[in-house]
Amino acid sequence: MKILIIEDDAKSAKFIEDTLNKQYSYDHCINHVSTVEQAVSILLENKVDIVLFKLNLKSGSCFDILDKIPEKSFKSIFITDNLKEDEVINAVKYAAHDFLHNPLNSDALIKSVDAAIEKITEELELQKMGVILSLREKNKNTQESIHLQLLNGITKKIPVFEIMYLEGDGAVTYLHLIKEKHTLPKNIGCFKDFLIEDFGFRSISKSILFNIKHLKSYNHQKLEINLKNGLKLTASRRGGKEFKEFLNNFQADDLVNVLSRS
């Protein structure tokens, strides 16, 4: 990832550069500029992932820079001595990731940048997943259904897309659909193989199997799966680790394999 420091105080700039280089130099590219003009030039001509803005520079404010950048795909961390209310409001308008206060300390700086890196990583994973799911939708019959026997003995035809997740509870499994819930007279292990192999479901714990078509976001720190309708599922440590690896390891070959099953 590329990190840009915008700071015109030489001592502060050196502290930030030294701290970040010590922590991230092997994995990330770190650059420093000191004026509004230099910052605008770099941000217009290069892809930058994280920007540490000194709020007020001798050549202008950080908002003078942001006003000239039409597409702000980077995470903004604002550094200030005394944050005023109007500056907070302005920063929030520009989707501030975090605020740091002078005098800086290395722990707070690294914690803030680490959080930004993790957020970017999560967003990239979801973008990748979104592309995969979008392509699957174009190549798969979205009306495909499966027949499942309910607890009352009735067999019901259920569109796969309506299934959000399955929840195992001993000898029975609860089937959570978009608008209703059913009980199935089998343990969850009976459903895992074919739902994972044929329909891209993911197992995030011994008792939860969910449909990735309903995935909105994943917070690995909290082991929290957020579904599009607002529901939250909790992964086990092992399940969360495997799901994160699943997202990270989607390469071109994996995409071809996914689509070939569609």
C-alpha positions as YAML, in Angstrom:
chain: A
units: angstrom
residues:
- id: 1
  name: MET
  ca: [0.00, 0.00, 0.00]
- id: 2
  name: LYS
  ca: [1.06, 3.58, -0.59]
- id: 3
  name: ILE
  ca: [1.07, 6.01, 2.35]
- id: 4
  name: LEU
  ca: [1.45, 9.77, 1.87]
- id: 5
  name: ILE
  ca: [2.43, 12.13, 4.68]
- id: 6
  name: ILE
  ca: [1.49, 15.81, 4.24]
- id: 7
  name: GLU
  ca: [3.37, 17.75, 6.92]
- id: 8
  name: ASP
  ca: [5.37, 20.99, 6.72]
- id: 9
  name: ASP
  ca: [6.96, 20.85, 10.15]
- id: 10
  name: ALA
  ca: [10.33, 19.17, 9.61]
- id: 11
  name: LYS
  ca: [10.54, 17.64, 13.09]
- id: 12
  name: SER
  ca: [7.03, 16.20, 12.98]
- id: 13
  name: ALA
  ca: [7.50, 14.95, 9.45]
- id: 14
  name: LYS
  ca: [10.70, 13.14, 10.41]
- id: 15
  name: PHE
  ca: [9.02, 11.53, 13.43]
- id: 16
  name: ILE
  ca: [6.11, 10.26, 11.31]
- id: 17
  name: GLU
  ca: [8.38, 9.02, 8.52]
- id: 18
  name: ASP
  ca: [10.76, 7.26, 10.89]
- id: 19
  name: THR
  ca: [7.91, 5.61, 12.80]
- id: 20
  name: LEU
  ca: [6.12, 4.39, 9.67]
- id: 21
  name: ASN
  ca: [9.29, 3.27, 7.92]
- id: 22
  name: LYS
  ca: [10.29, 1.25, 10.95]
- id: 23
  name: GLN
  ca: [6.86, -0.40, 11.08]
- id: 24
  name: TYR
  ca: [5.91, -0.75, 7.41]
- id: 25
  name: SER
  ca: [8.89, -0.19, 5.10]
- id: 26
  name: TYR
  ca: [9.01, -3.82, 3.95]
- id: 27
  name: ASP
  ca: [5.38, -3.92, 2.86]
- id: 28
  name: HIS
  ca: [4.35, -0.36, 2.07]
- id: 29
  name: CYS
  ca: [5.64, 2.64, 0.11]
- id: 30
  name: ILE
  ca: [5.87, 5.78, 2.26]
- id: 31
  name: ASN
  ca: [6.26, 9.30, 0.80]
- id: 32
  name: HIS
  ca: [6.30, 12.81, 2.28]
- id: 33
  name: VAL
  ca: [5.38, 16.25, 0.89]
- id: 34
  name: SER
  ca: [5.12, 19.61, 2.61]
- id: 35
  name: THR
  ca: [2.88, 21.85, 0.46]
- id: 36
  name: VAL
  ca: [-0.65, 21.92, -0.91]
- id: 37
  name: GLU
  ca: [0.65, 21.99, -4.49]
- id: 38
  name: GLN
  ca: [2.91, 18.95, -4.03]
- id: 39
  name: ALA
  ca: [0.12, 16.99, -2.35]
- id: 40
  name: VAL
  ca: [-2.42, 17.76, -5.07]
- id: 41
  name: SER
  ca: [0.06, 16.76, -7.77]
- id: 42
  name: ILE
  ca: [0.80, 13.38, -6.19]
- id: 43
  name: LEU
  ca: [-2.82, 12.57, -5.38]
- id: 44
  name: LEU
  ca: [-3.99, 13.41, -8.91]
- id: 45
  name: GLU
  ca: [-1.25, 11.43, -10.62]
- id: 46
  name: ASN
  ca: [-0.85, 8.41, -8.34]
- id: 47
  name: LYS
  ca: [-2.98, 5.89, -6.50]
- id: 48
  name: VAL
  ca: [-2.53, 6.47, -2.78]
- id: 49
  name: ASP
  ca: [-4.16, 4.29, -0.13]
- id: 50
  name: ILE
  ca: [-3.66, 6.27, 3.10]
- id: 51
  name: VAL
  ca: [-3.02, 10.01, 3.56]
- id: 52
  name: LEU
  ca: [-1.91, 11.60, 6.81]
- id: 53
  name: PHE
  ca: [-2.97, 15.25, 6.56]
- id: 54
  name: LYS
  ca: [-1.65, 18.01, 8.75]
- id: 55
  name: LEU
  ca: [-4.83, 20.01, 9.14]
- id: 56
  name: ASN
  ca: [-3.28, 23.44, 8.58]
- id: 57
  name: LEU
  ca: [-0.18, 23.97, 6.45]
- id: 58
  name: LYS
  ca: [1.70, 27.19, 5.76]
- id: 59
  name: SER
  ca: [0.59, 26.94, 2.12]
- id: 60
  name: GLY
  ca: [-3.08, 26.29, 2.96]
- id: 61
  name: SER
  ca: [-5.31, 23.74, 4.69]
- id: 62
  name: CYS
  ca: [-5.84, 20.08, 4.03]
- id: 63
  name: PHE
  ca: [-9.31, 20.96, 2.75]
- id: 64
  name: ASP
  ca: [-7.69, 23.00, -0.04]
- id: 65
  name: ILE
  ca: [-6.09, 19.74, -1.12]
- id: 66
  name: LEU
  ca: [-9.22, 17.62, -0.78]
- id: 67
  name: ASP
  ca: [-11.31, 20.11, -2.74]
- id: 68
  name: LYS
  ca: [-9.05, 19.52, -5.75]
- id: 69
  name: ILE
  ca: [-9.22, 15.72, -5.67]
- id: 70
  name: PRO
  ca: [-12.36, 14.48, -7.45]
- id: 71
  name: GLU
  ca: [-12.02, 10.81, -6.51]
- id: 72
  name: LYS
  ca: [-11.00, 10.25, -2.90]
- id: 73
  name: SER
  ca: [-10.38, 6.51, -2.70]
- id: 74
  name: PHE
  ca: [-7.81, 6.88, 0.09]
- id: 75
  name: LYS
  ca: [-8.28, 6.76, 3.87]
- id: 76
  name: SER
  ca: [-7.73, 10.18, 5.47]
- id: 77
  name: ILE
  ca: [-6.07, 10.58, 8.87]
- id: 78
  name: PHE
  ca: [-6.08, 14.16, 10.13]
- id: 79
  name: ILE
  ca: [-3.33, 15.49, 12.41]
- id: 80
  name: THR
  ca: [-3.99, 18.64, 14.41]
- id: 81
  name: ASP
  ca: [-3.03, 20.63, 17.49]
- id: 82
  name: ASN
  ca: [-6.49, 21.88, 18.44]
- id: 83
  name: LEU
  ca: [-9.44, 20.52, 16.50]
- id: 84
  name: LYS
  ca: [-12.25, 23.03, 16.06]
- id: 85
  name: GLU
  ca: [-15.90, 22.14, 15.55]
- id: 86
  name: ASP
  ca: [-16.07, 23.42, 11.97]
- id: 87
  name: GLU
  ca: [-12.93, 21.46, 11.13]
- id: 88
  name: VAL
  ca: [-14.46, 18.29, 12.53]
- id: 89
  name: ILE
  ca: [-17.58, 18.82, 10.41]
- id: 90
  name: ASN
  ca: [-15.45, 19.41, 7.31]
- id: 91
  name: ALA
  ca: [-13.32, 16.35, 7.99]
- id: 92
  name: VAL
  ca: [-16.41, 14.17, 8.45]
- id: 93
  name: LYS
  ca: [-17.73, 15.41, 5.10]
- id: 94
  name: TYR
  ca: [-14.54, 14.07, 3.56]
- id: 95
  name: ALA
  ca: [-15.05, 10.69, 5.29]
- id: 96
  name: ALA
  ca: [-12.30, 11.07, 7.87]
- id: 97
  name: HIS
  ca: [-10.92, 7.73, 8.95]
- id: 98
  name: ASP
  ca: [-9.31, 9.05, 12.15]
- id: 99
  name: PHE
  ca: [-7.99, 12.09, 14.03]
- id: 100
  name: LEU
  ca: [-4.59, 12.27, 15.70]
- id: 101
  name: HIS
  ca: [-3.52, 15.03, 18.07]
- id: 102
  name: ASN
  ca: [-0.11, 16.62, 18.45]
- id: 103
  name: PRO
  ca: [2.20, 15.84, 20.04]
- id: 104
  name: LEU
  ca: [2.03, 12.47, 18.29]
- id: 105
  name: ASN
  ca: [3.13, 9.25, 19.89]
- id: 106
  name: SER
  ca: [4.21, 6.20, 17.93]
- id: 107
  name: ASP
  ca: [1.63, 3.82, 19.42]
- id: 108
  name: ALA
  ca: [-1.35, 6.00, 18.47]
- id: 109
  name: LEU
  ca: [0.09, 6.60, 15.00]
- id: 110
  name: ILE
  ca: [0.66, 2.91, 14.28]
- id: 111
  name: LYS
  ca: [-2.72, 1.93, 15.71]
- id: 112
  name: SER
  ca: [-4.48, 4.43, 13.42]
- id: 113
  name: VAL
  ca: [-2.58, 3.35, 10.30]
- id: 114
  name: ASP
  ca: [-3.07, -0.34, 11.16]
- id: 115
  name: ALA
  ca: [-6.83, 0.24, 11.38]
- id: 116
  name: ALA
  ca: [-6.82, 2.00, 8.00]
- id: 117
  name: ILE
  ca: [-4.86, -0.84, 6.41]
- id: 118
  name: GLU
  ca: [-7.26, -3.42, 7.81]
- id: 119
  name: LYS
  ca: [-10.27, -1.43, 6.57]
- id: 120
  name: ILE
  ca: [-8.78, -1.17, 3.07]
- id: 121
  name: THR
  ca: [-8.02, -4.89, 3.07]
- id: 122
  name: GLU
  ca: [-11.60, -5.71, 4.05]
- id: 123
  name: GLU
  ca: [-12.98, -3.44, 1.34]
- id: 124
  name: LEU
  ca: [-10.74, -5.01, -1.30]
- id: 125
  name: GLU
  ca: [-11.88, -8.47, -0.22]
- id: 126
  name: LEU
  ca: [-15.51, -7.42, -0.51]
- id: 127
  name: GLN
  ca: [-14.95, -5.82, -3.91]
- id: 128
  name: LYS
  ca: [-13.37, -9.02, -5.10]
- id: 129
  name: MET
  ca: [-16.23, -11.02, -3.66]
- id: 130
  name: GLY
  ca: [-18.74, -8.65, -5.25]
- id: 131
  name: VAL
  ca: [-17.21, -9.20, -8.69]
- id: 132
  name: ILE
  ca: [-17.29, -12.94, -8.19]
- id: 133
  name: LEU
  ca: [-20.91, -12.95, -7.06]
- id: 134
  name: SER
  ca: [-21.91, -10.59, -9.86]
- id: 135
  name: LEU
  ca: [-20.34, -12.87, -12.44]
- id: 136
  name: ARG
  ca: [-21.97, -15.89, -10.86]
- id: 137
  name: GLU
  ca: [-25.37, -14.21, -11.06]
- id: 138
  name: LYS
  ca: [-24.89, -13.60, -14.78]
- id: 139
  name: ASN
  ca: [-23.92, -17.20, -15.36]
- id: 140
  name: LYS
  ca: [-26.29, -18.99, -13.02]
- id: 141
  name: ASN
  ca: [-30.02, -19.47, -12.98]
- id: 142
  name: THR
  ca: [-31.01, -17.34, -10.00]
- id: 143
  name: GLN
  ca: [-34.31, -19.21, -9.81]
- id: 144
  name: GLU
  ca: [-32.54, -22.52, -9.07]
- id: 145
  name: SER
  ca: [-34.25, -24.32, -6.21]
- id: 146
  name: ILE
  ca: [-33.66, -27.28, -3.92]
- id: 147
  name: HIS
  ca: [-36.17, -29.62, -2.29]
- id: 148
  name: LEU
  ca: [-35.92, -29.90, 1.49]
- id: 149
  name: GLN
  ca: [-37.98, -31.99, 3.88]
- id: 150
  name: LEU
  ca: [-39.39, -29.98, 6.79]
- id: 151
  name: LEU
  ca: [-39.97, -31.20, 10.34]
- id: 152
  name: ASN
  ca: [-43.67, -31.83, 9.62]
- id: 153
  name: GLY
  ca: [-42.76, -34.25, 6.84]
- id: 154
  name: ILE
  ca: [-43.69, -31.89, 3.99]
- id: 155
  name: THR
  ca: [-41.12, -31.46, 1.22]
- id: 156
  name: LYS
  ca: [-40.78, -27.83, 0.18]
- id: 157
  name: LYS
  ca: [-39.19, -26.41, -2.98]
- id: 158
  name: ILE
  ca: [-37.00, -23.48, -1.89]
- id: 159
  name: PRO
  ca: [-35.14, -21.03, -4.17]
- id: 160
  name: VAL
  ca: [-31.49, -21.14, -3.15]
- id: 161
  name: PHE
  ca: [-31.18, -17.37, -3.14]
- id: 162
  name: GLU
  ca: [-33.86, -17.10, -0.43]
- id: 163
  name: ILE
  ca: [-31.68, -19.10, 1.97]
- id: 164
  name: MET
  ca: [-29.63, -16.73, 4.14]
- id: 165
  name: TYR
  ca: [-28.11, -19.30, 6.49]
- id: 166
  name: LEU
  ca: [-28.57, -22.64, 8.23]
- id: 167
  name: GLU
  ca: [-28.11, -23.03, 11.97]
- id: 168
  name: GLY
  ca: [-27.42, -26.45, 13.43]
- id: 169
  name: ASP
  ca: [-28.84, -27.47, 16.81]
- id: 170
  name: GLY
  ca: [-28.09, -31.10, 17.55]
- id: 171
  name: ALA
  ca: [-30.28, -33.40, 15.47]
- id: 172
  name: VAL
  ca: [-32.18, -30.56, 13.77]
- id: 173
  name: THR
  ca: [-31.23, -27.61, 11.59]
- id: 174
  name: TYR
  ca: [-32.95, -24.23, 11.45]
- id: 175
  name: LEU
  ca: [-33.34, -22.90, 7.93]
- id: 176
  name: HIS
  ca: [-33.34, -19.09, 7.88]
- id: 177
  name: LEU
  ca: [-34.91, -17.69, 4.71]
- id: 178
  name: ILE
  ca: [-35.33, -14.06, 3.76]
- id: 179
  name: LYS
  ca: [-38.93, -13.95, 5.00]
- id: 180
  name: GLU
  ca: [-39.44, -17.08, 7.08]
- id: 181
  name: LYS
  ca: [-37.80, -19.82, 9.13]
- id: 182
  name: HIS
  ca: [-38.21, -23.60, 8.99]
- id: 183
  name: THR
  ca: [-36.93, -26.56, 11.00]
- id: 184
  name: LEU
  ca: [-35.29, -29.44, 9.14]
- id: 185
  name: PRO
  ca: [-35.20, -32.92, 10.76]
- id: 186
  name: LYS
  ca: [-31.47, -33.49, 10.04]
- id: 187
  name: ASN
  ca: [-28.21, -32.28, 11.52]
- id: 188
  name: ILE
  ca: [-26.38, -29.52, 9.67]
- id: 189
  name: GLY
  ca: [-23.67, -31.91, 8.45]
- id: 190
  name: CYS
  ca: [-26.19, -33.41, 6.04]
- id: 191
  name: PHE
  ca: [-26.36, -30.14, 4.10]
- id: 192
  name: LYS
  ca: [-22.76, -28.90, 4.13]
- id: 193
  name: ASP
  ca: [-21.21, -30.78, 1.24]
- id: 194
  name: PHE
  ca: [-23.75, -30.05, -1.48]
- id: 195
  name: LEU
  ca: [-24.48, -26.46, -0.38]
- id: 196
  name: ILE
  ca: [-20.76, -25.62, -0.29]
- id: 197
  name: GLU
  ca: [-19.82, -27.43, -3.48]
- id: 198
  name: ASP
  ca: [-22.84, -26.63, -5.64]
- id: 199
  name: PHE
  ca: [-24.01, -23.26, -4.35]
- id: 200
  name: GLY
  ca: [-20.99, -21.52, -2.76]
- id: 201
  name: PHE
  ca: [-22.20, -21.55, 0.85]
- id: 202
  name: ARG
  ca: [-19.52, -21.13, 3.52]
- id: 203
  name: SER
  ca: [-19.18, -22.79, 6.90]
- id: 204
  name: ILE
  ca: [-18.12, -20.24, 9.54]
- id: 205
  name: SER
  ca: [-18.53, -22.50, 12.59]
- id: 206
  name: LYS
  ca: [-19.66, -26.01, 13.44]
- id: 207
  name: SER
  ca: [-23.24, -24.78, 13.60]
- id: 208
  name: ILE
  ca: [-23.50, -22.00, 10.97]
- id: 209
  name: LEU
  ca: [-23.54, -22.37, 7.18]
- id: 210
  name: PHE
  ca: [-24.33, -19.19, 5.27]
- id: 211
  name: ASN
  ca: [-25.07, -18.14, 1.71]
- id: 212
  name: ILE
  ca: [-22.31, -15.76, 0.53]
- id: 213
  name: LYS
  ca: [-24.77, -14.12, -1.85]
- id: 214
  name: HIS
  ca: [-26.15, -12.38, 1.24]
- id: 215
  name: LEU
  ca: [-22.73, -11.17, 2.42]
- id: 216
  name: LYS
  ca: [-22.42, -7.43, 3.00]
- id: 217
  name: SER
  ca: [-19.16, -7.23, 4.97]
- id: 218
  name: TYR
  ca: [-16.84, -9.18, 7.22]
- id: 219
  name: ASN
  ca: [-15.07, -7.84, 10.31]
- id: 220
  name: HIS
  ca: [-12.30, -10.27, 11.12]
- id: 221
  name: GLN
  ca: [-11.37, -8.56, 14.39]
- id: 222
  name: LYS
  ca: [-14.88, -9.17, 15.71]
- id: 223
  name: LEU
  ca: [-15.34, -12.43, 13.73]
- id: 224
  name: GLU
  ca: [-18.58, -10.84, 12.51]
- id: 225
  name: ILE
  ca: [-20.39, -11.64, 9.25]
- id: 226
  name: ASN
  ca: [-22.77, -8.84, 8.27]
- id: 227
  name: LEU
  ca: [-25.60, -9.82, 5.94]
- id: 228
  name: LYS
  ca: [-27.31, -7.47, 3.49]
- id: 229
  name: ASN
  ca: [-30.52, -7.36, 5.54]
- id: 230
  name: GLY
  ca: [-28.67, -6.21, 8.68]
- id: 231
  name: LEU
  ca: [-28.37, -9.57, 10.43]
- id: 232
  name: LYS
  ca: [-25.02, -10.42, 12.03]
- id: 233
  name: LEU
  ca: [-23.53, -13.90, 12.30]
- id: 234
  name: THR
  ca: [-20.59, -14.78, 14.52]
- id: 235
  name: ALA
  ca: [-17.83, -17.02, 13.22]
- id: 236
  name: SER
  ca: [-15.72, -19.29, 15.38]
- id: 237
  name: ARG
  ca: [-12.00, -18.49, 15.53]
- id: 238
  name: ARG
  ca: [-11.22, -21.31, 13.16]
- id: 239
  name: GLY
  ca: [-14.20, -20.55, 10.92]
- id: 240
  name: GLY
  ca: [-13.31, -16.85, 10.80]
- id: 241
  name: LYS
  ca: [-9.70, -17.63, 9.93]
- id: 242
  name: GLU
  ca: [-10.75, -20.00, 7.15]
- id: 243
  name: PHE
  ca: [-13.25, -17.46, 5.78]
- id: 244
  name: LYS
  ca: [-10.62, -14.72, 5.73]
- id: 245
  name: GLU
  ca: [-8.25, -17.06, 3.91]
- id: 246
  name: PHE
  ca: [-11.06, -17.92, 1.50]
- id: 247
  name: LEU
  ca: [-11.49, -14.23, 0.65]
- id: 248
  name: ASN
  ca: [-7.75, -13.60, 0.43]
- id: 249
  name: ASN
  ca: [-7.02, -16.60, -1.77]
- id: 250
  name: PHE
  ca: [-9.50, -15.94, -4.56]
- id: 251
  name: GLN
  ca: [-7.21, -15.84, -7.59]
- id: 252
  name: ALA
  ca: [-8.05, -16.03, -11.28]
- id: 253
  name: ASP
  ca: [-8.06, -19.85, -11.25]
- id: 254
  name: ASP
  ca: [-10.50, -19.88, -8.35]
- id: 255
  name: LEU
  ca: [-12.81, -17.55, -10.25]
- id: 256
  name: VAL
  ca: [-12.74, -19.83, -13.28]
- id: 257
  name: ASN
  ca: [-13.58, -22.80, -11.05]
- id: 258
  name: VAL
  ca: [-16.45, -20.95, -9.43]
- id: 259
  name: LEU
  ca: [-17.91, -19.92, -12.75]
- id: 260
  name: SER
  ca: [-17.45, -23.36, -14.26]
- id: 261
  name: ARG
  ca: [-19.79, -24.75, -11.60]
- id: 262
  name: SER
  ca: [-22.40, -22.12, -12.38]
...
